């Protein structure tokens, strides 16, 4: 199996201009923020946007539409 699992807290979801939905999470132990592609947009042509893979924080913070507010 892979490395140890970490506990994360959901910060919110964002839809990128390409149509991909990104989930932003914060690791509880390290406070590191991580962004994952939750769903790939139908029109998206970016190979780096793959479902369940991380995406650079810069592209995850440039949303087209915010789908959910910050979770508490």
PyMOL Python script that loads the backbone (N, CA, C, O; Angstrom):
from pymol import cmd

cmd.read_pdbstr("""\
ATOM      1  N   UNK A   1       0.831  -1.184   0.000  1.00  0.00           N
ATOM      2  CA  UNK A   1       0.000   0.000   0.000  1.00  0.00           C
ATOM      3  C   UNK A   1       0.872   1.243   0.000  1.00  0.00           C
ATOM      4  O   UNK A   1       2.089   1.160   0.165  1.00  0.00           O
ATOM      5  N   UNK A   2       0.230   2.418  -0.190  1.00  0.00           N
ATOM      6  CA  UNK A   2       0.935   3.695  -0.201  1.00  0.00           C
ATOM      7  C   UNK A   2       1.338   4.106   1.203  1.00  0.00           C
ATOM      8  O   UNK A   2       1.259   3.314   2.142  1.00  0.00           O
ATOM      9  N   UNK A   3       1.764   5.335   1.335  1.00  0.00           N
ATOM     10  CA  UNK A   3       2.172   5.875   2.622  1.00  0.00           C
ATOM     11  C   UNK A   3       0.979   6.038   3.547  1.00  0.00           C
ATOM     12  O   UNK A   3      -0.151   5.706   3.190  1.00  0.00           O
ATOM     13  N   UNK A   4       1.245   6.552   4.741  1.00  0.00           N
ATOM     14  CA  UNK A   4       0.158   6.724   5.697  1.00  0.00           C
ATOM     15  C   UNK A   4      -0.850   7.759   5.211  1.00  0.00           C
ATOM     16  O   UNK A   4      -0.490   8.713   4.521  1.00  0.00           O
ATOM     17  N   UNK A   5      -2.109   7.563   5.577  1.00  0.00           N
ATOM     18  CA  UNK A   5      -3.159   8.497   5.189  1.00  0.00           C
ATOM     19  C   UNK A   5      -3.125   9.704   6.113  1.00  0.00           C
ATOM     20  O   UNK A   5      -2.693   9.605   7.261  1.00  0.00           O
ATOM     21  N   UNK A   6      -3.582  10.846   5.607  1.00  0.00           N
ATOM     22  CA  UNK A   6      -3.630  12.038   6.439  1.00  0.00           C
ATOM     23  C   UNK A   6      -5.065  12.546   6.511  1.00  0.00           C
ATOM     24  O   UNK A   6      -5.851  12.371   5.579  1.00  0.00           O
ATOM     25  N   UNK A   7      -5.383  13.168   7.620  1.00  0.00           N
ATOM     26  CA  UNK A   7      -6.699  13.739   7.828  1.00  0.00           C
ATOM     27  C   UNK A   7      -6.736  15.115   7.184  1.00  0.00           C
ATOM     28  O   UNK A   7      -5.835  15.925   7.403  1.00  0.00           O
ATOM     29  N   UNK A   8      -7.776  15.390   6.387  1.00  0.00           N
ATOM     30  CA  UNK A   8      -7.891  16.672   5.705  1.00  0.00           C
ATOM     31  C   UNK A   8      -9.236  17.312   6.015  1.00  0.00           C
ATOM     32  O   UNK A   8     -10.209  16.632   6.342  1.00  0.00           O
ATOM     33  N   UNK A   9      -9.266  18.647   5.905  1.00  0.00           N
ATOM     34  CA  UNK A   9     -10.506  19.401   6.102  1.00  0.00           C
ATOM     35  C   UNK A   9     -10.844  20.091   4.785  1.00  0.00           C
ATOM     36  O   UNK A   9      -9.995  20.737   4.171  1.00  0.00           O
ATOM     37  N   UNK A  10     -12.086  19.944   4.365  1.00  0.00           N
ATOM     38  CA  UNK A  10     -12.540  20.566   3.125  1.00  0.00           C
ATOM     39  C   UNK A  10     -12.636  22.074   3.304  1.00  0.00           C
ATOM     40  O   UNK A  10     -13.251  22.552   4.258  1.00  0.00           O
ATOM     41  N   UNK A  11     -12.026  22.828   2.382  1.00  0.00           N
ATOM     42  CA  UNK A  11     -12.105  24.285   2.384  1.00  0.00           C
ATOM     43  C   UNK A  11     -13.165  24.786   1.410  1.00  0.00           C
ATOM     44  O   UNK A  11     -13.774  25.830   1.641  1.00  0.00           O
ATOM     45  N   UNK A  12     -13.387  24.056   0.328  1.00  0.00           N
ATOM     46  CA  UNK A  12     -14.404  24.449  -0.635  1.00  0.00           C
ATOM     47  C   UNK A  12     -14.132  23.892  -2.015  1.00  0.00           C
ATOM     48  O   UNK A  12     -13.096  23.271  -2.255  1.00  0.00           O
ATOM     49  N   UNK A  13     -15.066  24.118  -2.918  1.00  0.00           N
ATOM     50  CA  UNK A  13     -14.957  23.694  -4.307  1.00  0.00           C
ATOM     51  C   UNK A  13     -14.951  24.922  -5.197  1.00  0.00           C
ATOM     52  O   UNK A  13     -15.539  25.951  -4.862  1.00  0.00           O
ATOM     53  N   UNK A  14     -14.279  24.803  -6.334  1.00  0.00           N
ATOM     54  CA  UNK A  14     -14.188  25.884  -7.304  1.00  0.00           C
ATOM     55  C   UNK A  14     -14.289  25.284  -8.699  1.00  0.00           C
ATOM     56  O   UNK A  14     -13.785  24.190  -8.952  1.00  0.00           O
ATOM     57  N   UNK A  15     -14.945  26.009  -9.604  1.00  0.00           N
ATOM     58  CA  UNK A  15     -14.962  25.607 -11.008  1.00  0.00           C
ATOM     59  C   UNK A  15     -13.984  26.489 -11.760  1.00  0.00           C
ATOM     60  O   UNK A  15     -14.090  27.715 -11.724  1.00  0.00           O
ATOM     61  N   UNK A  16     -13.029  25.866 -12.444  1.00  0.00           N
ATOM     62  CA  UNK A  16     -12.044  26.608 -13.222  1.00  0.00           C
ATOM     63  C   UNK A  16     -12.645  27.031 -14.562  1.00  0.00           C
ATOM     64  O   UNK A  16     -13.694  26.526 -14.961  1.00  0.00           O
ATOM     65  N   UNK A  17     -11.989  27.946 -15.246  1.00  0.00           N
ATOM     66  CA  UNK A  17     -12.460  28.437 -16.543  1.00  0.00           C
ATOM     67  C   UNK A  17     -12.597  27.308 -17.568  1.00  0.00           C
ATOM     68  O   UNK A  17     -13.424  27.391 -18.476  1.00  0.00           O
ATOM     69  N   UNK A  18     -11.790  26.258 -17.425  1.00  0.00           N
ATOM     70  CA  UNK A  18     -11.838  25.128 -18.362  1.00  0.00           C
ATOM     71  C   UNK A  18     -12.994  24.179 -18.064  1.00  0.00           C
ATOM     72  O   UNK A  18     -13.258  23.264 -18.843  1.00  0.00           O
ATOM     73  N   UNK A  19     -13.691  24.388 -16.934  1.00  0.00           N
ATOM     74  CA  UNK A  19     -14.826  23.544 -16.577  1.00  0.00           C
ATOM     75  C   UNK A  19     -14.517  22.497 -15.525  1.00  0.00           C
ATOM     76  O   UNK A  19     -15.430  21.837 -15.028  1.00  0.00           O
ATOM     77  N   UNK A  20     -13.249  22.332 -15.175  1.00  0.00           N
ATOM     78  CA  UNK A  20     -12.885  21.347 -14.156  1.00  0.00           C
ATOM     79  C   UNK A  20     -13.297  21.840 -12.766  1.00  0.00           C
ATOM     80  O   UNK A  20     -13.237  23.035 -12.475  1.00  0.00           O
ATOM     81  N   UNK A  21     -13.712  20.907 -11.920  1.00  0.00           N
ATOM     82  CA  UNK A  21     -14.080  21.220 -10.547  1.00  0.00           C
ATOM     83  C   UNK A  21     -12.920  20.829  -9.646  1.00  0.00           C
ATOM     84  O   UNK A  21     -12.446  19.694  -9.686  1.00  0.00           O
ATOM     85  N   UNK A  22     -12.466  21.781  -8.829  1.00  0.00           N
ATOM     86  CA  UNK A  22     -11.335  21.572  -7.932  1.00  0.00           C
ATOM     87  C   UNK A  22     -11.830  21.601  -6.495  1.00  0.00           C
ATOM     88  O   UNK A  22     -12.587  22.491  -6.107  1.00  0.00           O
ATOM     89  N   UNK A  23     -11.398  20.624  -5.713  1.00  0.00           N
ATOM     90  CA  UNK A  23     -11.658  20.615  -4.276  1.00  0.00           C
ATOM     91  C   UNK A  23     -10.401  21.061  -3.553  1.00  0.00           C
ATOM     92  O   UNK A  23      -9.316  20.536  -3.803  1.00  0.00           O
ATOM     93  N   UNK A  24     -10.545  22.037  -2.649  1.00  0.00           N
ATOM     94  CA  UNK A  24      -9.399  22.510  -1.872  1.00  0.00           C
ATOM     95  C   UNK A  24      -9.511  21.967  -0.458  1.00  0.00           C
ATOM     96  O   UNK A  24     -10.567  22.041   0.170  1.00  0.00           O
ATOM     97  N   UNK A  25      -8.397  21.417   0.035  1.00  0.00           N
ATOM     98  CA  UNK A  25      -8.353  20.779   1.344  1.00  0.00           C
ATOM     99  C   UNK A  25      -7.146  21.271   2.127  1.00  0.00           C
ATOM    100  O   UNK A  25      -6.150  21.692   1.539  1.00  0.00           O
ATOM    101  N   UNK A  26      -7.232  21.217   3.444  1.00  0.00           N
ATOM    102  CA  UNK A  26      -6.095  21.541   4.306  1.00  0.00           C
ATOM    103  C   UNK A  26      -5.802  20.316   5.156  1.00  0.00           C
ATOM    104  O   UNK A  26      -6.687  19.784   5.826  1.00  0.00           O
ATOM    105  N   UNK A  27      -4.523  19.866   5.121  1.00  0.00           N
ATOM    106  CA  UNK A  27      -4.105  18.753   5.965  1.00  0.00           C
ATOM    107  C   UNK A  27      -4.099  19.223   7.411  1.00  0.00           C
ATOM    108  O   UNK A  27      -3.521  20.262   7.729  1.00  0.00           O
ATOM    109  N   UNK A  28      -4.739  18.462   8.283  1.00  0.00           N
ATOM    110  CA  UNK A  28      -4.872  18.866   9.678  1.00  0.00           C
ATOM    111  C   UNK A  28      -3.513  18.882  10.382  1.00  0.00           C
ATOM    112  O   UNK A  28      -3.234  19.808  11.144  1.00  0.00           O
ATOM    113  N   UNK A  29      -2.683  17.903  10.152  1.00  0.00           N
ATOM    114  CA  UNK A  29      -1.407  17.783  10.870  1.00  0.00           C
ATOM    115  C   UNK A  29      -0.389  18.848  10.470  1.00  0.00           C
ATOM    116  O   UNK A  29       0.382  19.316  11.308  1.00  0.00           O
ATOM    117  N   UNK A  30      -0.383  19.232   9.188  1.00  0.00           N
ATOM    118  CA  UNK A  30       0.670  20.130   8.702  1.00  0.00           C
ATOM    119  C   UNK A  30       0.163  21.506   8.270  1.00  0.00           C
ATOM    120  O   UNK A  30       0.967  22.402   8.013  1.00  0.00           O
ATOM    121  N   UNK A  31      -1.149  21.687   8.186  1.00  0.00           N
ATOM    122  CA  UNK A  31      -1.787  22.914   7.696  1.00  0.00           C
ATOM    123  C   UNK A  31      -1.452  23.208   6.239  1.00  0.00           C
ATOM    124  O   UNK A  31      -1.670  24.325   5.770  1.00  0.00           O
ATOM    125  N   UNK A  32      -0.928  22.227   5.522  1.00  0.00           N
ATOM    126  CA  UNK A  32      -0.625  22.389   4.101  1.00  0.00           C
ATOM    127  C   UNK A  32      -1.922  22.332   3.298  1.00  0.00           C
ATOM    128  O   UNK A  32      -2.772  21.477   3.546  1.00  0.00           O
ATOM    129  N   UNK A  33      -2.073  23.244   2.335  1.00  0.00           N
ATOM    130  CA  UNK A  33      -3.253  23.255   1.491  1.00  0.00           C
ATOM    131  C   UNK A  33      -2.995  22.432   0.238  1.00  0.00           C
ATOM    132  O   UNK A  33      -1.939  22.542  -0.385  1.00  0.00           O
ATOM    133  N   UNK A  34      -3.977  21.604  -0.124  1.00  0.00           N
ATOM    134  CA  UNK A  34      -3.860  20.717  -1.275  1.00  0.00           C
ATOM    135  C   UNK A  34      -5.112  20.890  -2.132  1.00  0.00           C
ATOM    136  O   UNK A  34      -6.219  21.005  -1.606  1.00  0.00           O
ATOM    137  N   UNK A  35      -4.933  20.908  -3.451  1.00  0.00           N
ATOM    138  CA  UNK A  35      -6.063  21.026  -4.373  1.00  0.00           C
ATOM    139  C   UNK A  35      -6.078  19.812  -5.293  1.00  0.00           C
ATOM    140  O   UNK A  35      -5.050  19.438  -5.857  1.00  0.00           O
ATOM    141  N   UNK A  36      -7.242  19.205  -5.440  1.00  0.00           N
ATOM    142  CA  UNK A  36      -7.416  18.030  -6.289  1.00  0.00           C
ATOM    143  C   UNK A  36      -8.459  18.322  -7.353  1.00  0.00           C
ATOM    144  O   UNK A  36      -9.426  19.041  -7.100  1.00  0.00           O
ATOM    145  N   UNK A  37      -8.267  17.767  -8.537  1.00  0.00           N
ATOM    146  CA  UNK A  37      -9.302  17.812  -9.560  1.00  0.00           C
ATOM    147  C   UNK A  37     -10.349  16.778  -9.160  1.00  0.00           C
ATOM    148  O   UNK A  37     -10.074  15.578  -9.147  1.00  0.00           O
ATOM    149  N   UNK A  38     -11.547  17.251  -8.834  1.00  0.00           N
ATOM    150  CA  UNK A  38     -12.631  16.348  -8.444  1.00  0.00           C
ATOM    151  C   UNK A  38     -13.346  15.804  -9.680  1.00  0.00           C
ATOM    152  O   UNK A  38     -13.667  14.618  -9.753  1.00  0.00           O
ATOM    153  N   UNK A  39     -13.588  16.683 -10.643  1.00  0.00           N
ATOM    154  CA  UNK A  39     -14.229  16.308 -11.911  1.00  0.00           C
ATOM    155  C   UNK A  39     -13.589  17.083 -13.041  1.00  0.00           C
ATOM    156  O   UNK A  39     -13.371  18.290 -12.930  1.00  0.00           O
ATOM    157  N   UNK A  40     -13.286  16.391 -14.130  1.00  0.00           N
ATOM    158  CA  UNK A  40     -12.700  17.048 -15.298  1.00  0.00           C
ATOM    159  C   UNK A  40     -13.811  17.665 -16.136  1.00  0.00           C
ATOM    160  O   UNK A  40     -14.845  17.042 -16.374  1.00  0.00           O
ATOM    161  N   UNK A  41     -13.583  18.890 -16.578  1.00  0.00           N
ATOM    162  CA  UNK A  41     -14.562  19.575 -17.414  1.00  0.00           C
ATOM    163  C   UNK A  41     -14.694  18.906 -18.772  1.00  0.00           C
ATOM    164  O   UNK A  41     -13.707  18.413 -19.318  1.00  0.00           O
ATOM    165  N   UNK A  42     -15.886  18.884 -19.315  1.00  0.00           N
ATOM    166  CA  UNK A  42     -16.149  18.246 -20.613  1.00  0.00           C
ATOM    167  C   UNK A  42     -15.308  18.881 -21.715  1.00  0.00           C
ATOM    168  O   UNK A  42     -14.820  18.178 -22.600  1.00  0.00           O
ATOM    169  N   UNK A  43     -15.134  20.198 -21.671  1.00  0.00           N
ATOM    170  CA  UNK A  43     -14.392  20.923 -22.701  1.00  0.00           C
ATOM    171  C   UNK A  43     -12.897  21.042 -22.411  1.00  0.00           C
ATOM    172  O   UNK A  43     -12.159  21.553 -23.254  1.00  0.00           O
ATOM    173  N   UNK A  44     -12.422  20.585 -21.238  1.00  0.00           N
ATOM    174  CA  UNK A  44     -11.029  20.774 -20.834  1.00  0.00           C
ATOM    175  C   UNK A  44     -10.076  19.950 -21.695  1.00  0.00           C
ATOM    176  O   UNK A  44     -10.287  18.756 -21.909  1.00  0.00           O
ATOM    177  N   UNK A  45      -9.021  20.611 -22.186  1.00  0.00           N
ATOM    178  CA  UNK A  45      -8.029  19.931 -23.017  1.00  0.00           C
ATOM    179  C   UNK A  45      -6.674  19.810 -22.314  1.00  0.00           C
ATOM    180  O   UNK A  45      -5.701  19.350 -22.911  1.00  0.00           O
ATOM    181  N   UNK A  46      -6.614  20.223 -21.045  1.00  0.00           N
ATOM    182  CA  UNK A  46      -5.346  20.193 -20.310  1.00  0.00           C
ATOM    183  C   UNK A  46      -5.060  18.791 -19.771  1.00  0.00           C
ATOM    184  O   UNK A  46      -5.831  18.254 -18.976  1.00  0.00           O
ATOM    185  N   UNK A  47      -3.955  18.210 -20.209  1.00  0.00           N
ATOM    186  CA  UNK A  47      -3.593  16.869 -19.767  1.00  0.00           C
ATOM    187  C   UNK A  47      -3.325  16.817 -18.257  1.00  0.00           C
ATOM    188  O   UNK A  47      -3.568  15.792 -17.620  1.00  0.00           O
ATOM    189  N   UNK A  48      -2.828  17.914 -17.688  1.00  0.00           N
ATOM    190  CA  UNK A  48      -2.515  17.945 -16.255  1.00  0.00           C
ATOM    191  C   UNK A  48      -3.768  17.886 -15.390  1.00  0.00           C
ATOM    192  O   UNK A  48      -3.676  17.564 -14.205  1.00  0.00           O
ATOM    193  N   UNK A  49      -4.927  18.185 -15.950  1.00  0.00           N
ATOM    194  CA  UNK A  49      -6.176  18.110 -15.188  1.00  0.00           C
ATOM    195  C   UNK A  49      -6.747  16.703 -15.312  1.00  0.00           C
ATOM    196  O   UNK A  49      -7.488  16.388 -16.243  1.00  0.00           O
ATOM    197  N   UNK A  50      -6.380  15.869 -14.345  1.00  0.00           N
ATOM    198  CA  UNK A  50      -6.869  14.486 -14.310  1.00  0.00           C
ATOM    199  C   UNK A  50      -7.600  14.271 -12.999  1.00  0.00           C
ATOM    200  O   UNK A  50      -7.145  14.710 -11.943  1.00  0.00           O
ATOM    201  N   UNK A  51      -8.728  13.596 -13.072  1.00  0.00           N
ATOM    202  CA  UNK A  51      -9.566  13.365 -11.890  1.00  0.00           C
ATOM    203  C   UNK A  51      -8.748  12.698 -10.780  1.00  0.00           C
ATOM    204  O   UNK A  51      -7.972  11.777 -11.034  1.00  0.00           O
ATOM    205  N   UNK A  52      -8.937  13.181  -9.541  1.00  0.00           N
ATOM    206  CA  UNK A  52      -8.281  12.673  -8.330  1.00  0.00           C
ATOM    207  C   UNK A  52      -6.779  12.914  -8.304  1.00  0.00           C
ATOM    208  O   UNK A  52      -6.062  12.245  -7.559  1.00  0.00           O
ATOM    209  N   UNK A  53      -6.294  13.852  -9.099  1.00  0.00           N
ATOM    210  CA  UNK A  53      -4.886  14.224  -9.076  1.00  0.00           C
ATOM    211  C   UNK A  53      -4.758  15.658  -8.566  1.00  0.00           C
ATOM    212  O   UNK A  53      -5.671  16.470  -8.716  1.00  0.00           O
ATOM    213  N   UNK A  54      -3.623  15.947  -7.970  1.00  0.00           N
ATOM    214  CA  UNK A  54      -3.399  17.296  -7.459  1.00  0.00           C
ATOM    215  C   UNK A  54      -3.191  18.271  -8.613  1.00  0.00           C
ATOM    216  O   UNK A  54      -2.792  17.893  -9.714  1.00  0.00           O
ATOM    217  N   UNK A  55      -3.472  19.522  -8.325  1.00  0.00           N
ATOM    218  CA  UNK A  55      -3.280  20.593  -9.291  1.00  0.00           C
ATOM    219  C   UNK A  55      -2.559  21.719  -8.564  1.00  0.00           C
ATOM    220  O   UNK A  55      -2.722  21.882  -7.355  1.00  0.00           O
ATOM    221  N   UNK A  56      -1.770  22.490  -9.287  1.00  0.00           N
ATOM    222  CA  UNK A  56      -1.025  23.591  -8.679  1.00  0.00           C
ATOM    223  C   UNK A  56      -1.969  24.569  -8.007  1.00  0.00           C
ATOM    224  O   UNK A  56      -3.041  24.869  -8.534  1.00  0.00           O
ATOM    225  N   UNK A  57      -1.578  25.063  -6.852  1.00  0.00           N
ATOM    226  CA  UNK A  57      -2.422  25.980  -6.080  1.00  0.00           C
ATOM    227  C   UNK A  57      -2.753  27.233  -6.872  1.00  0.00           C
ATOM    228  O   UNK A  57      -3.837  27.790  -6.696  1.00  0.00           O
ATOM    229  N   UNK A  58      -1.856  27.698  -7.742  1.00  0.00           N
ATOM    230  CA  UNK A  58      -2.090  28.917  -8.524  1.00  0.00           C
ATOM    231  C   UNK A  58      -3.297  28.755  -9.435  1.00  0.00           C
ATOM    232  O   UNK A  58      -4.121  29.665  -9.527  1.00  0.00           O
ATOM    233  N   UNK A  59      -3.421  27.616 -10.111  1.00  0.00           N
ATOM    234  CA  UNK A  59      -4.558  27.436 -11.006  1.00  0.00           C
ATOM    235  C   UNK A  59      -5.836  27.144 -10.233  1.00  0.00           C
ATOM    236  O   UNK A  59      -6.929  27.421 -10.727  1.00  0.00           O
ATOM    237  N   UNK A  60      -5.719  26.591  -9.032  1.00  0.00           N
ATOM    238  CA  UNK A  60      -6.899  26.310  -8.226  1.00  0.00           C
ATOM    239  C   UNK A  60      -7.449  27.570  -7.581  1.00  0.00           C
ATOM    240  O   UNK A  60      -8.605  27.590  -7.157  1.00  0.00           O
ATOM    241  N   UNK A  61      -6.648  28.615  -7.499  1.00  0.00           N
ATOM    242  CA  UNK A  61      -7.111  29.846  -6.857  1.00  0.00           C
ATOM    243  C   UNK A  61      -7.606  30.873  -7.879  1.00  0.00           C
ATOM    244  O   UNK A  61      -7.887  32.014  -7.513  1.00  0.00           O
ATOM    245  N   UNK A  62      -7.716  30.489  -9.141  1.00  0.00           N
ATOM    246  CA  UNK A  62      -8.218  31.390 -10.175  1.00  0.00           C
ATOM    247  C   UNK A  62      -9.546  30.845 -10.706  1.00  0.00           C
ATOM    248  O   UNK A  62      -9.618  30.378 -11.843  1.00  0.00           O
ATOM    249  N   UNK A  63     -10.593  30.904  -9.883  1.00  0.00           N
ATOM    250  CA  UNK A  63     -11.867  30.272 -10.267  1.00  0.00           C
ATOM    251  C   UNK A  63     -12.656  31.080 -11.284  1.00  0.00           C
ATOM    252  O   UNK A  63     -12.488  32.293 -11.404  1.00  0.00           O
ATOM    253  N   UNK A  64     -13.513  30.390 -12.008  1.00  0.00           N
ATOM    254  CA  UNK A  64     -14.492  31.060 -12.853  1.00  0.00           C
ATOM    255  C   UNK A  64     -15.752  31.281 -12.030  1.00  0.00           C
ATOM    256  O   UNK A  64     -16.380  32.337 -12.110  1.00  0.00           O
ATOM    257  N   UNK A  65     -16.115  30.285 -11.245  1.00  0.00           N
ATOM    258  CA  UNK A  65     -17.311  30.350 -10.410  1.00  0.00           C
ATOM    259  C   UNK A  65     -17.037  29.610  -9.114  1.00  0.00           C
ATOM    260  O   UNK A  65     -16.449  28.529  -9.132  1.00  0.00           O
ATOM    261  N   UNK A  66     -17.446  30.166  -8.007  1.00  0.00           N
ATOM    262  CA  UNK A  66     -17.303  29.469  -6.728  1.00  0.00           C
ATOM    263  C   UNK A  66     -18.563  28.671  -6.500  1.00  0.00           C
ATOM    264  O   UNK A  66     -19.663  29.224  -6.525  1.00  0.00           O
ATOM    265  N   UNK A  67     -18.419  27.357  -6.274  1.00  0.00           N
ATOM    266  CA  UNK A  67     -19.576  26.483  -6.096  1.00  0.00           C
ATOM    267  C   UNK A  67     -19.998  26.356  -4.651  1.00  0.00           C
ATOM    268  O   UNK A  67     -21.189  26.231  -4.369  1.00  0.00           O
ATOM    269  N   UNK A  68     -19.062  26.384  -3.737  1.00  0.00           N
ATOM    270  CA  UNK A  68     -19.394  26.217  -2.325  1.00  0.00           C
ATOM    271  C   UNK A  68     -18.533  27.138  -1.503  1.00  0.00           C
ATOM    272  O   UNK A  68     -17.347  27.314  -1.782  1.00  0.00           O
ATOM    273  N   UNK A  69     -19.121  27.717  -0.507  1.00  0.00           N
ATOM    274  CA  UNK A  69     -18.363  28.588   0.381  1.00  0.00           C
ATOM    275  C   UNK A  69     -17.468  27.749   1.270  1.00  0.00           C
ATOM    276  O   UNK A  69     -17.590  26.525   1.323  1.00  0.00           O
ATOM    277  N   UNK A  70     -16.575  28.417   1.960  1.00  0.00           N
ATOM    278  CA  UNK A  70     -15.649  27.740   2.854  1.00  0.00           C
ATOM    279  C   UNK A  70     -16.413  26.936   3.905  1.00  0.00           C
ATOM    280  O   UNK A  70     -17.326  27.451   4.551  1.00  0.00           O
ATOM    281  N   UNK A  71     -16.037  25.692   4.064  1.00  0.00           N
ATOM    282  CA  UNK A  71     -16.658  24.832   5.067  1.00  0.00           C
ATOM    283  C   UNK A  71     -16.042  25.100   6.429  1.00  0.00           C
ATOM    284  O   UNK A  71     -14.858  25.418   6.533  1.00  0.00           O
ATOM    285  N   UNK A  72     -16.850  24.970   7.470  1.00  0.00           N
ATOM    286  CA  UNK A  72     -16.294  25.189   8.810  1.00  0.00           C
ATOM    287  C   UNK A  72     -16.414  23.957   9.663  1.00  0.00           C
ATOM    288  O   UNK A  72     -15.997  23.965  10.821  1.00  0.00           O
TER     289      UNK A  72
END
""", "prot")
cmd.dss("prot")
cmd.show_as("cartoon", "prot")
cmd.util.cbc("prot")
cmd.orient("prot")
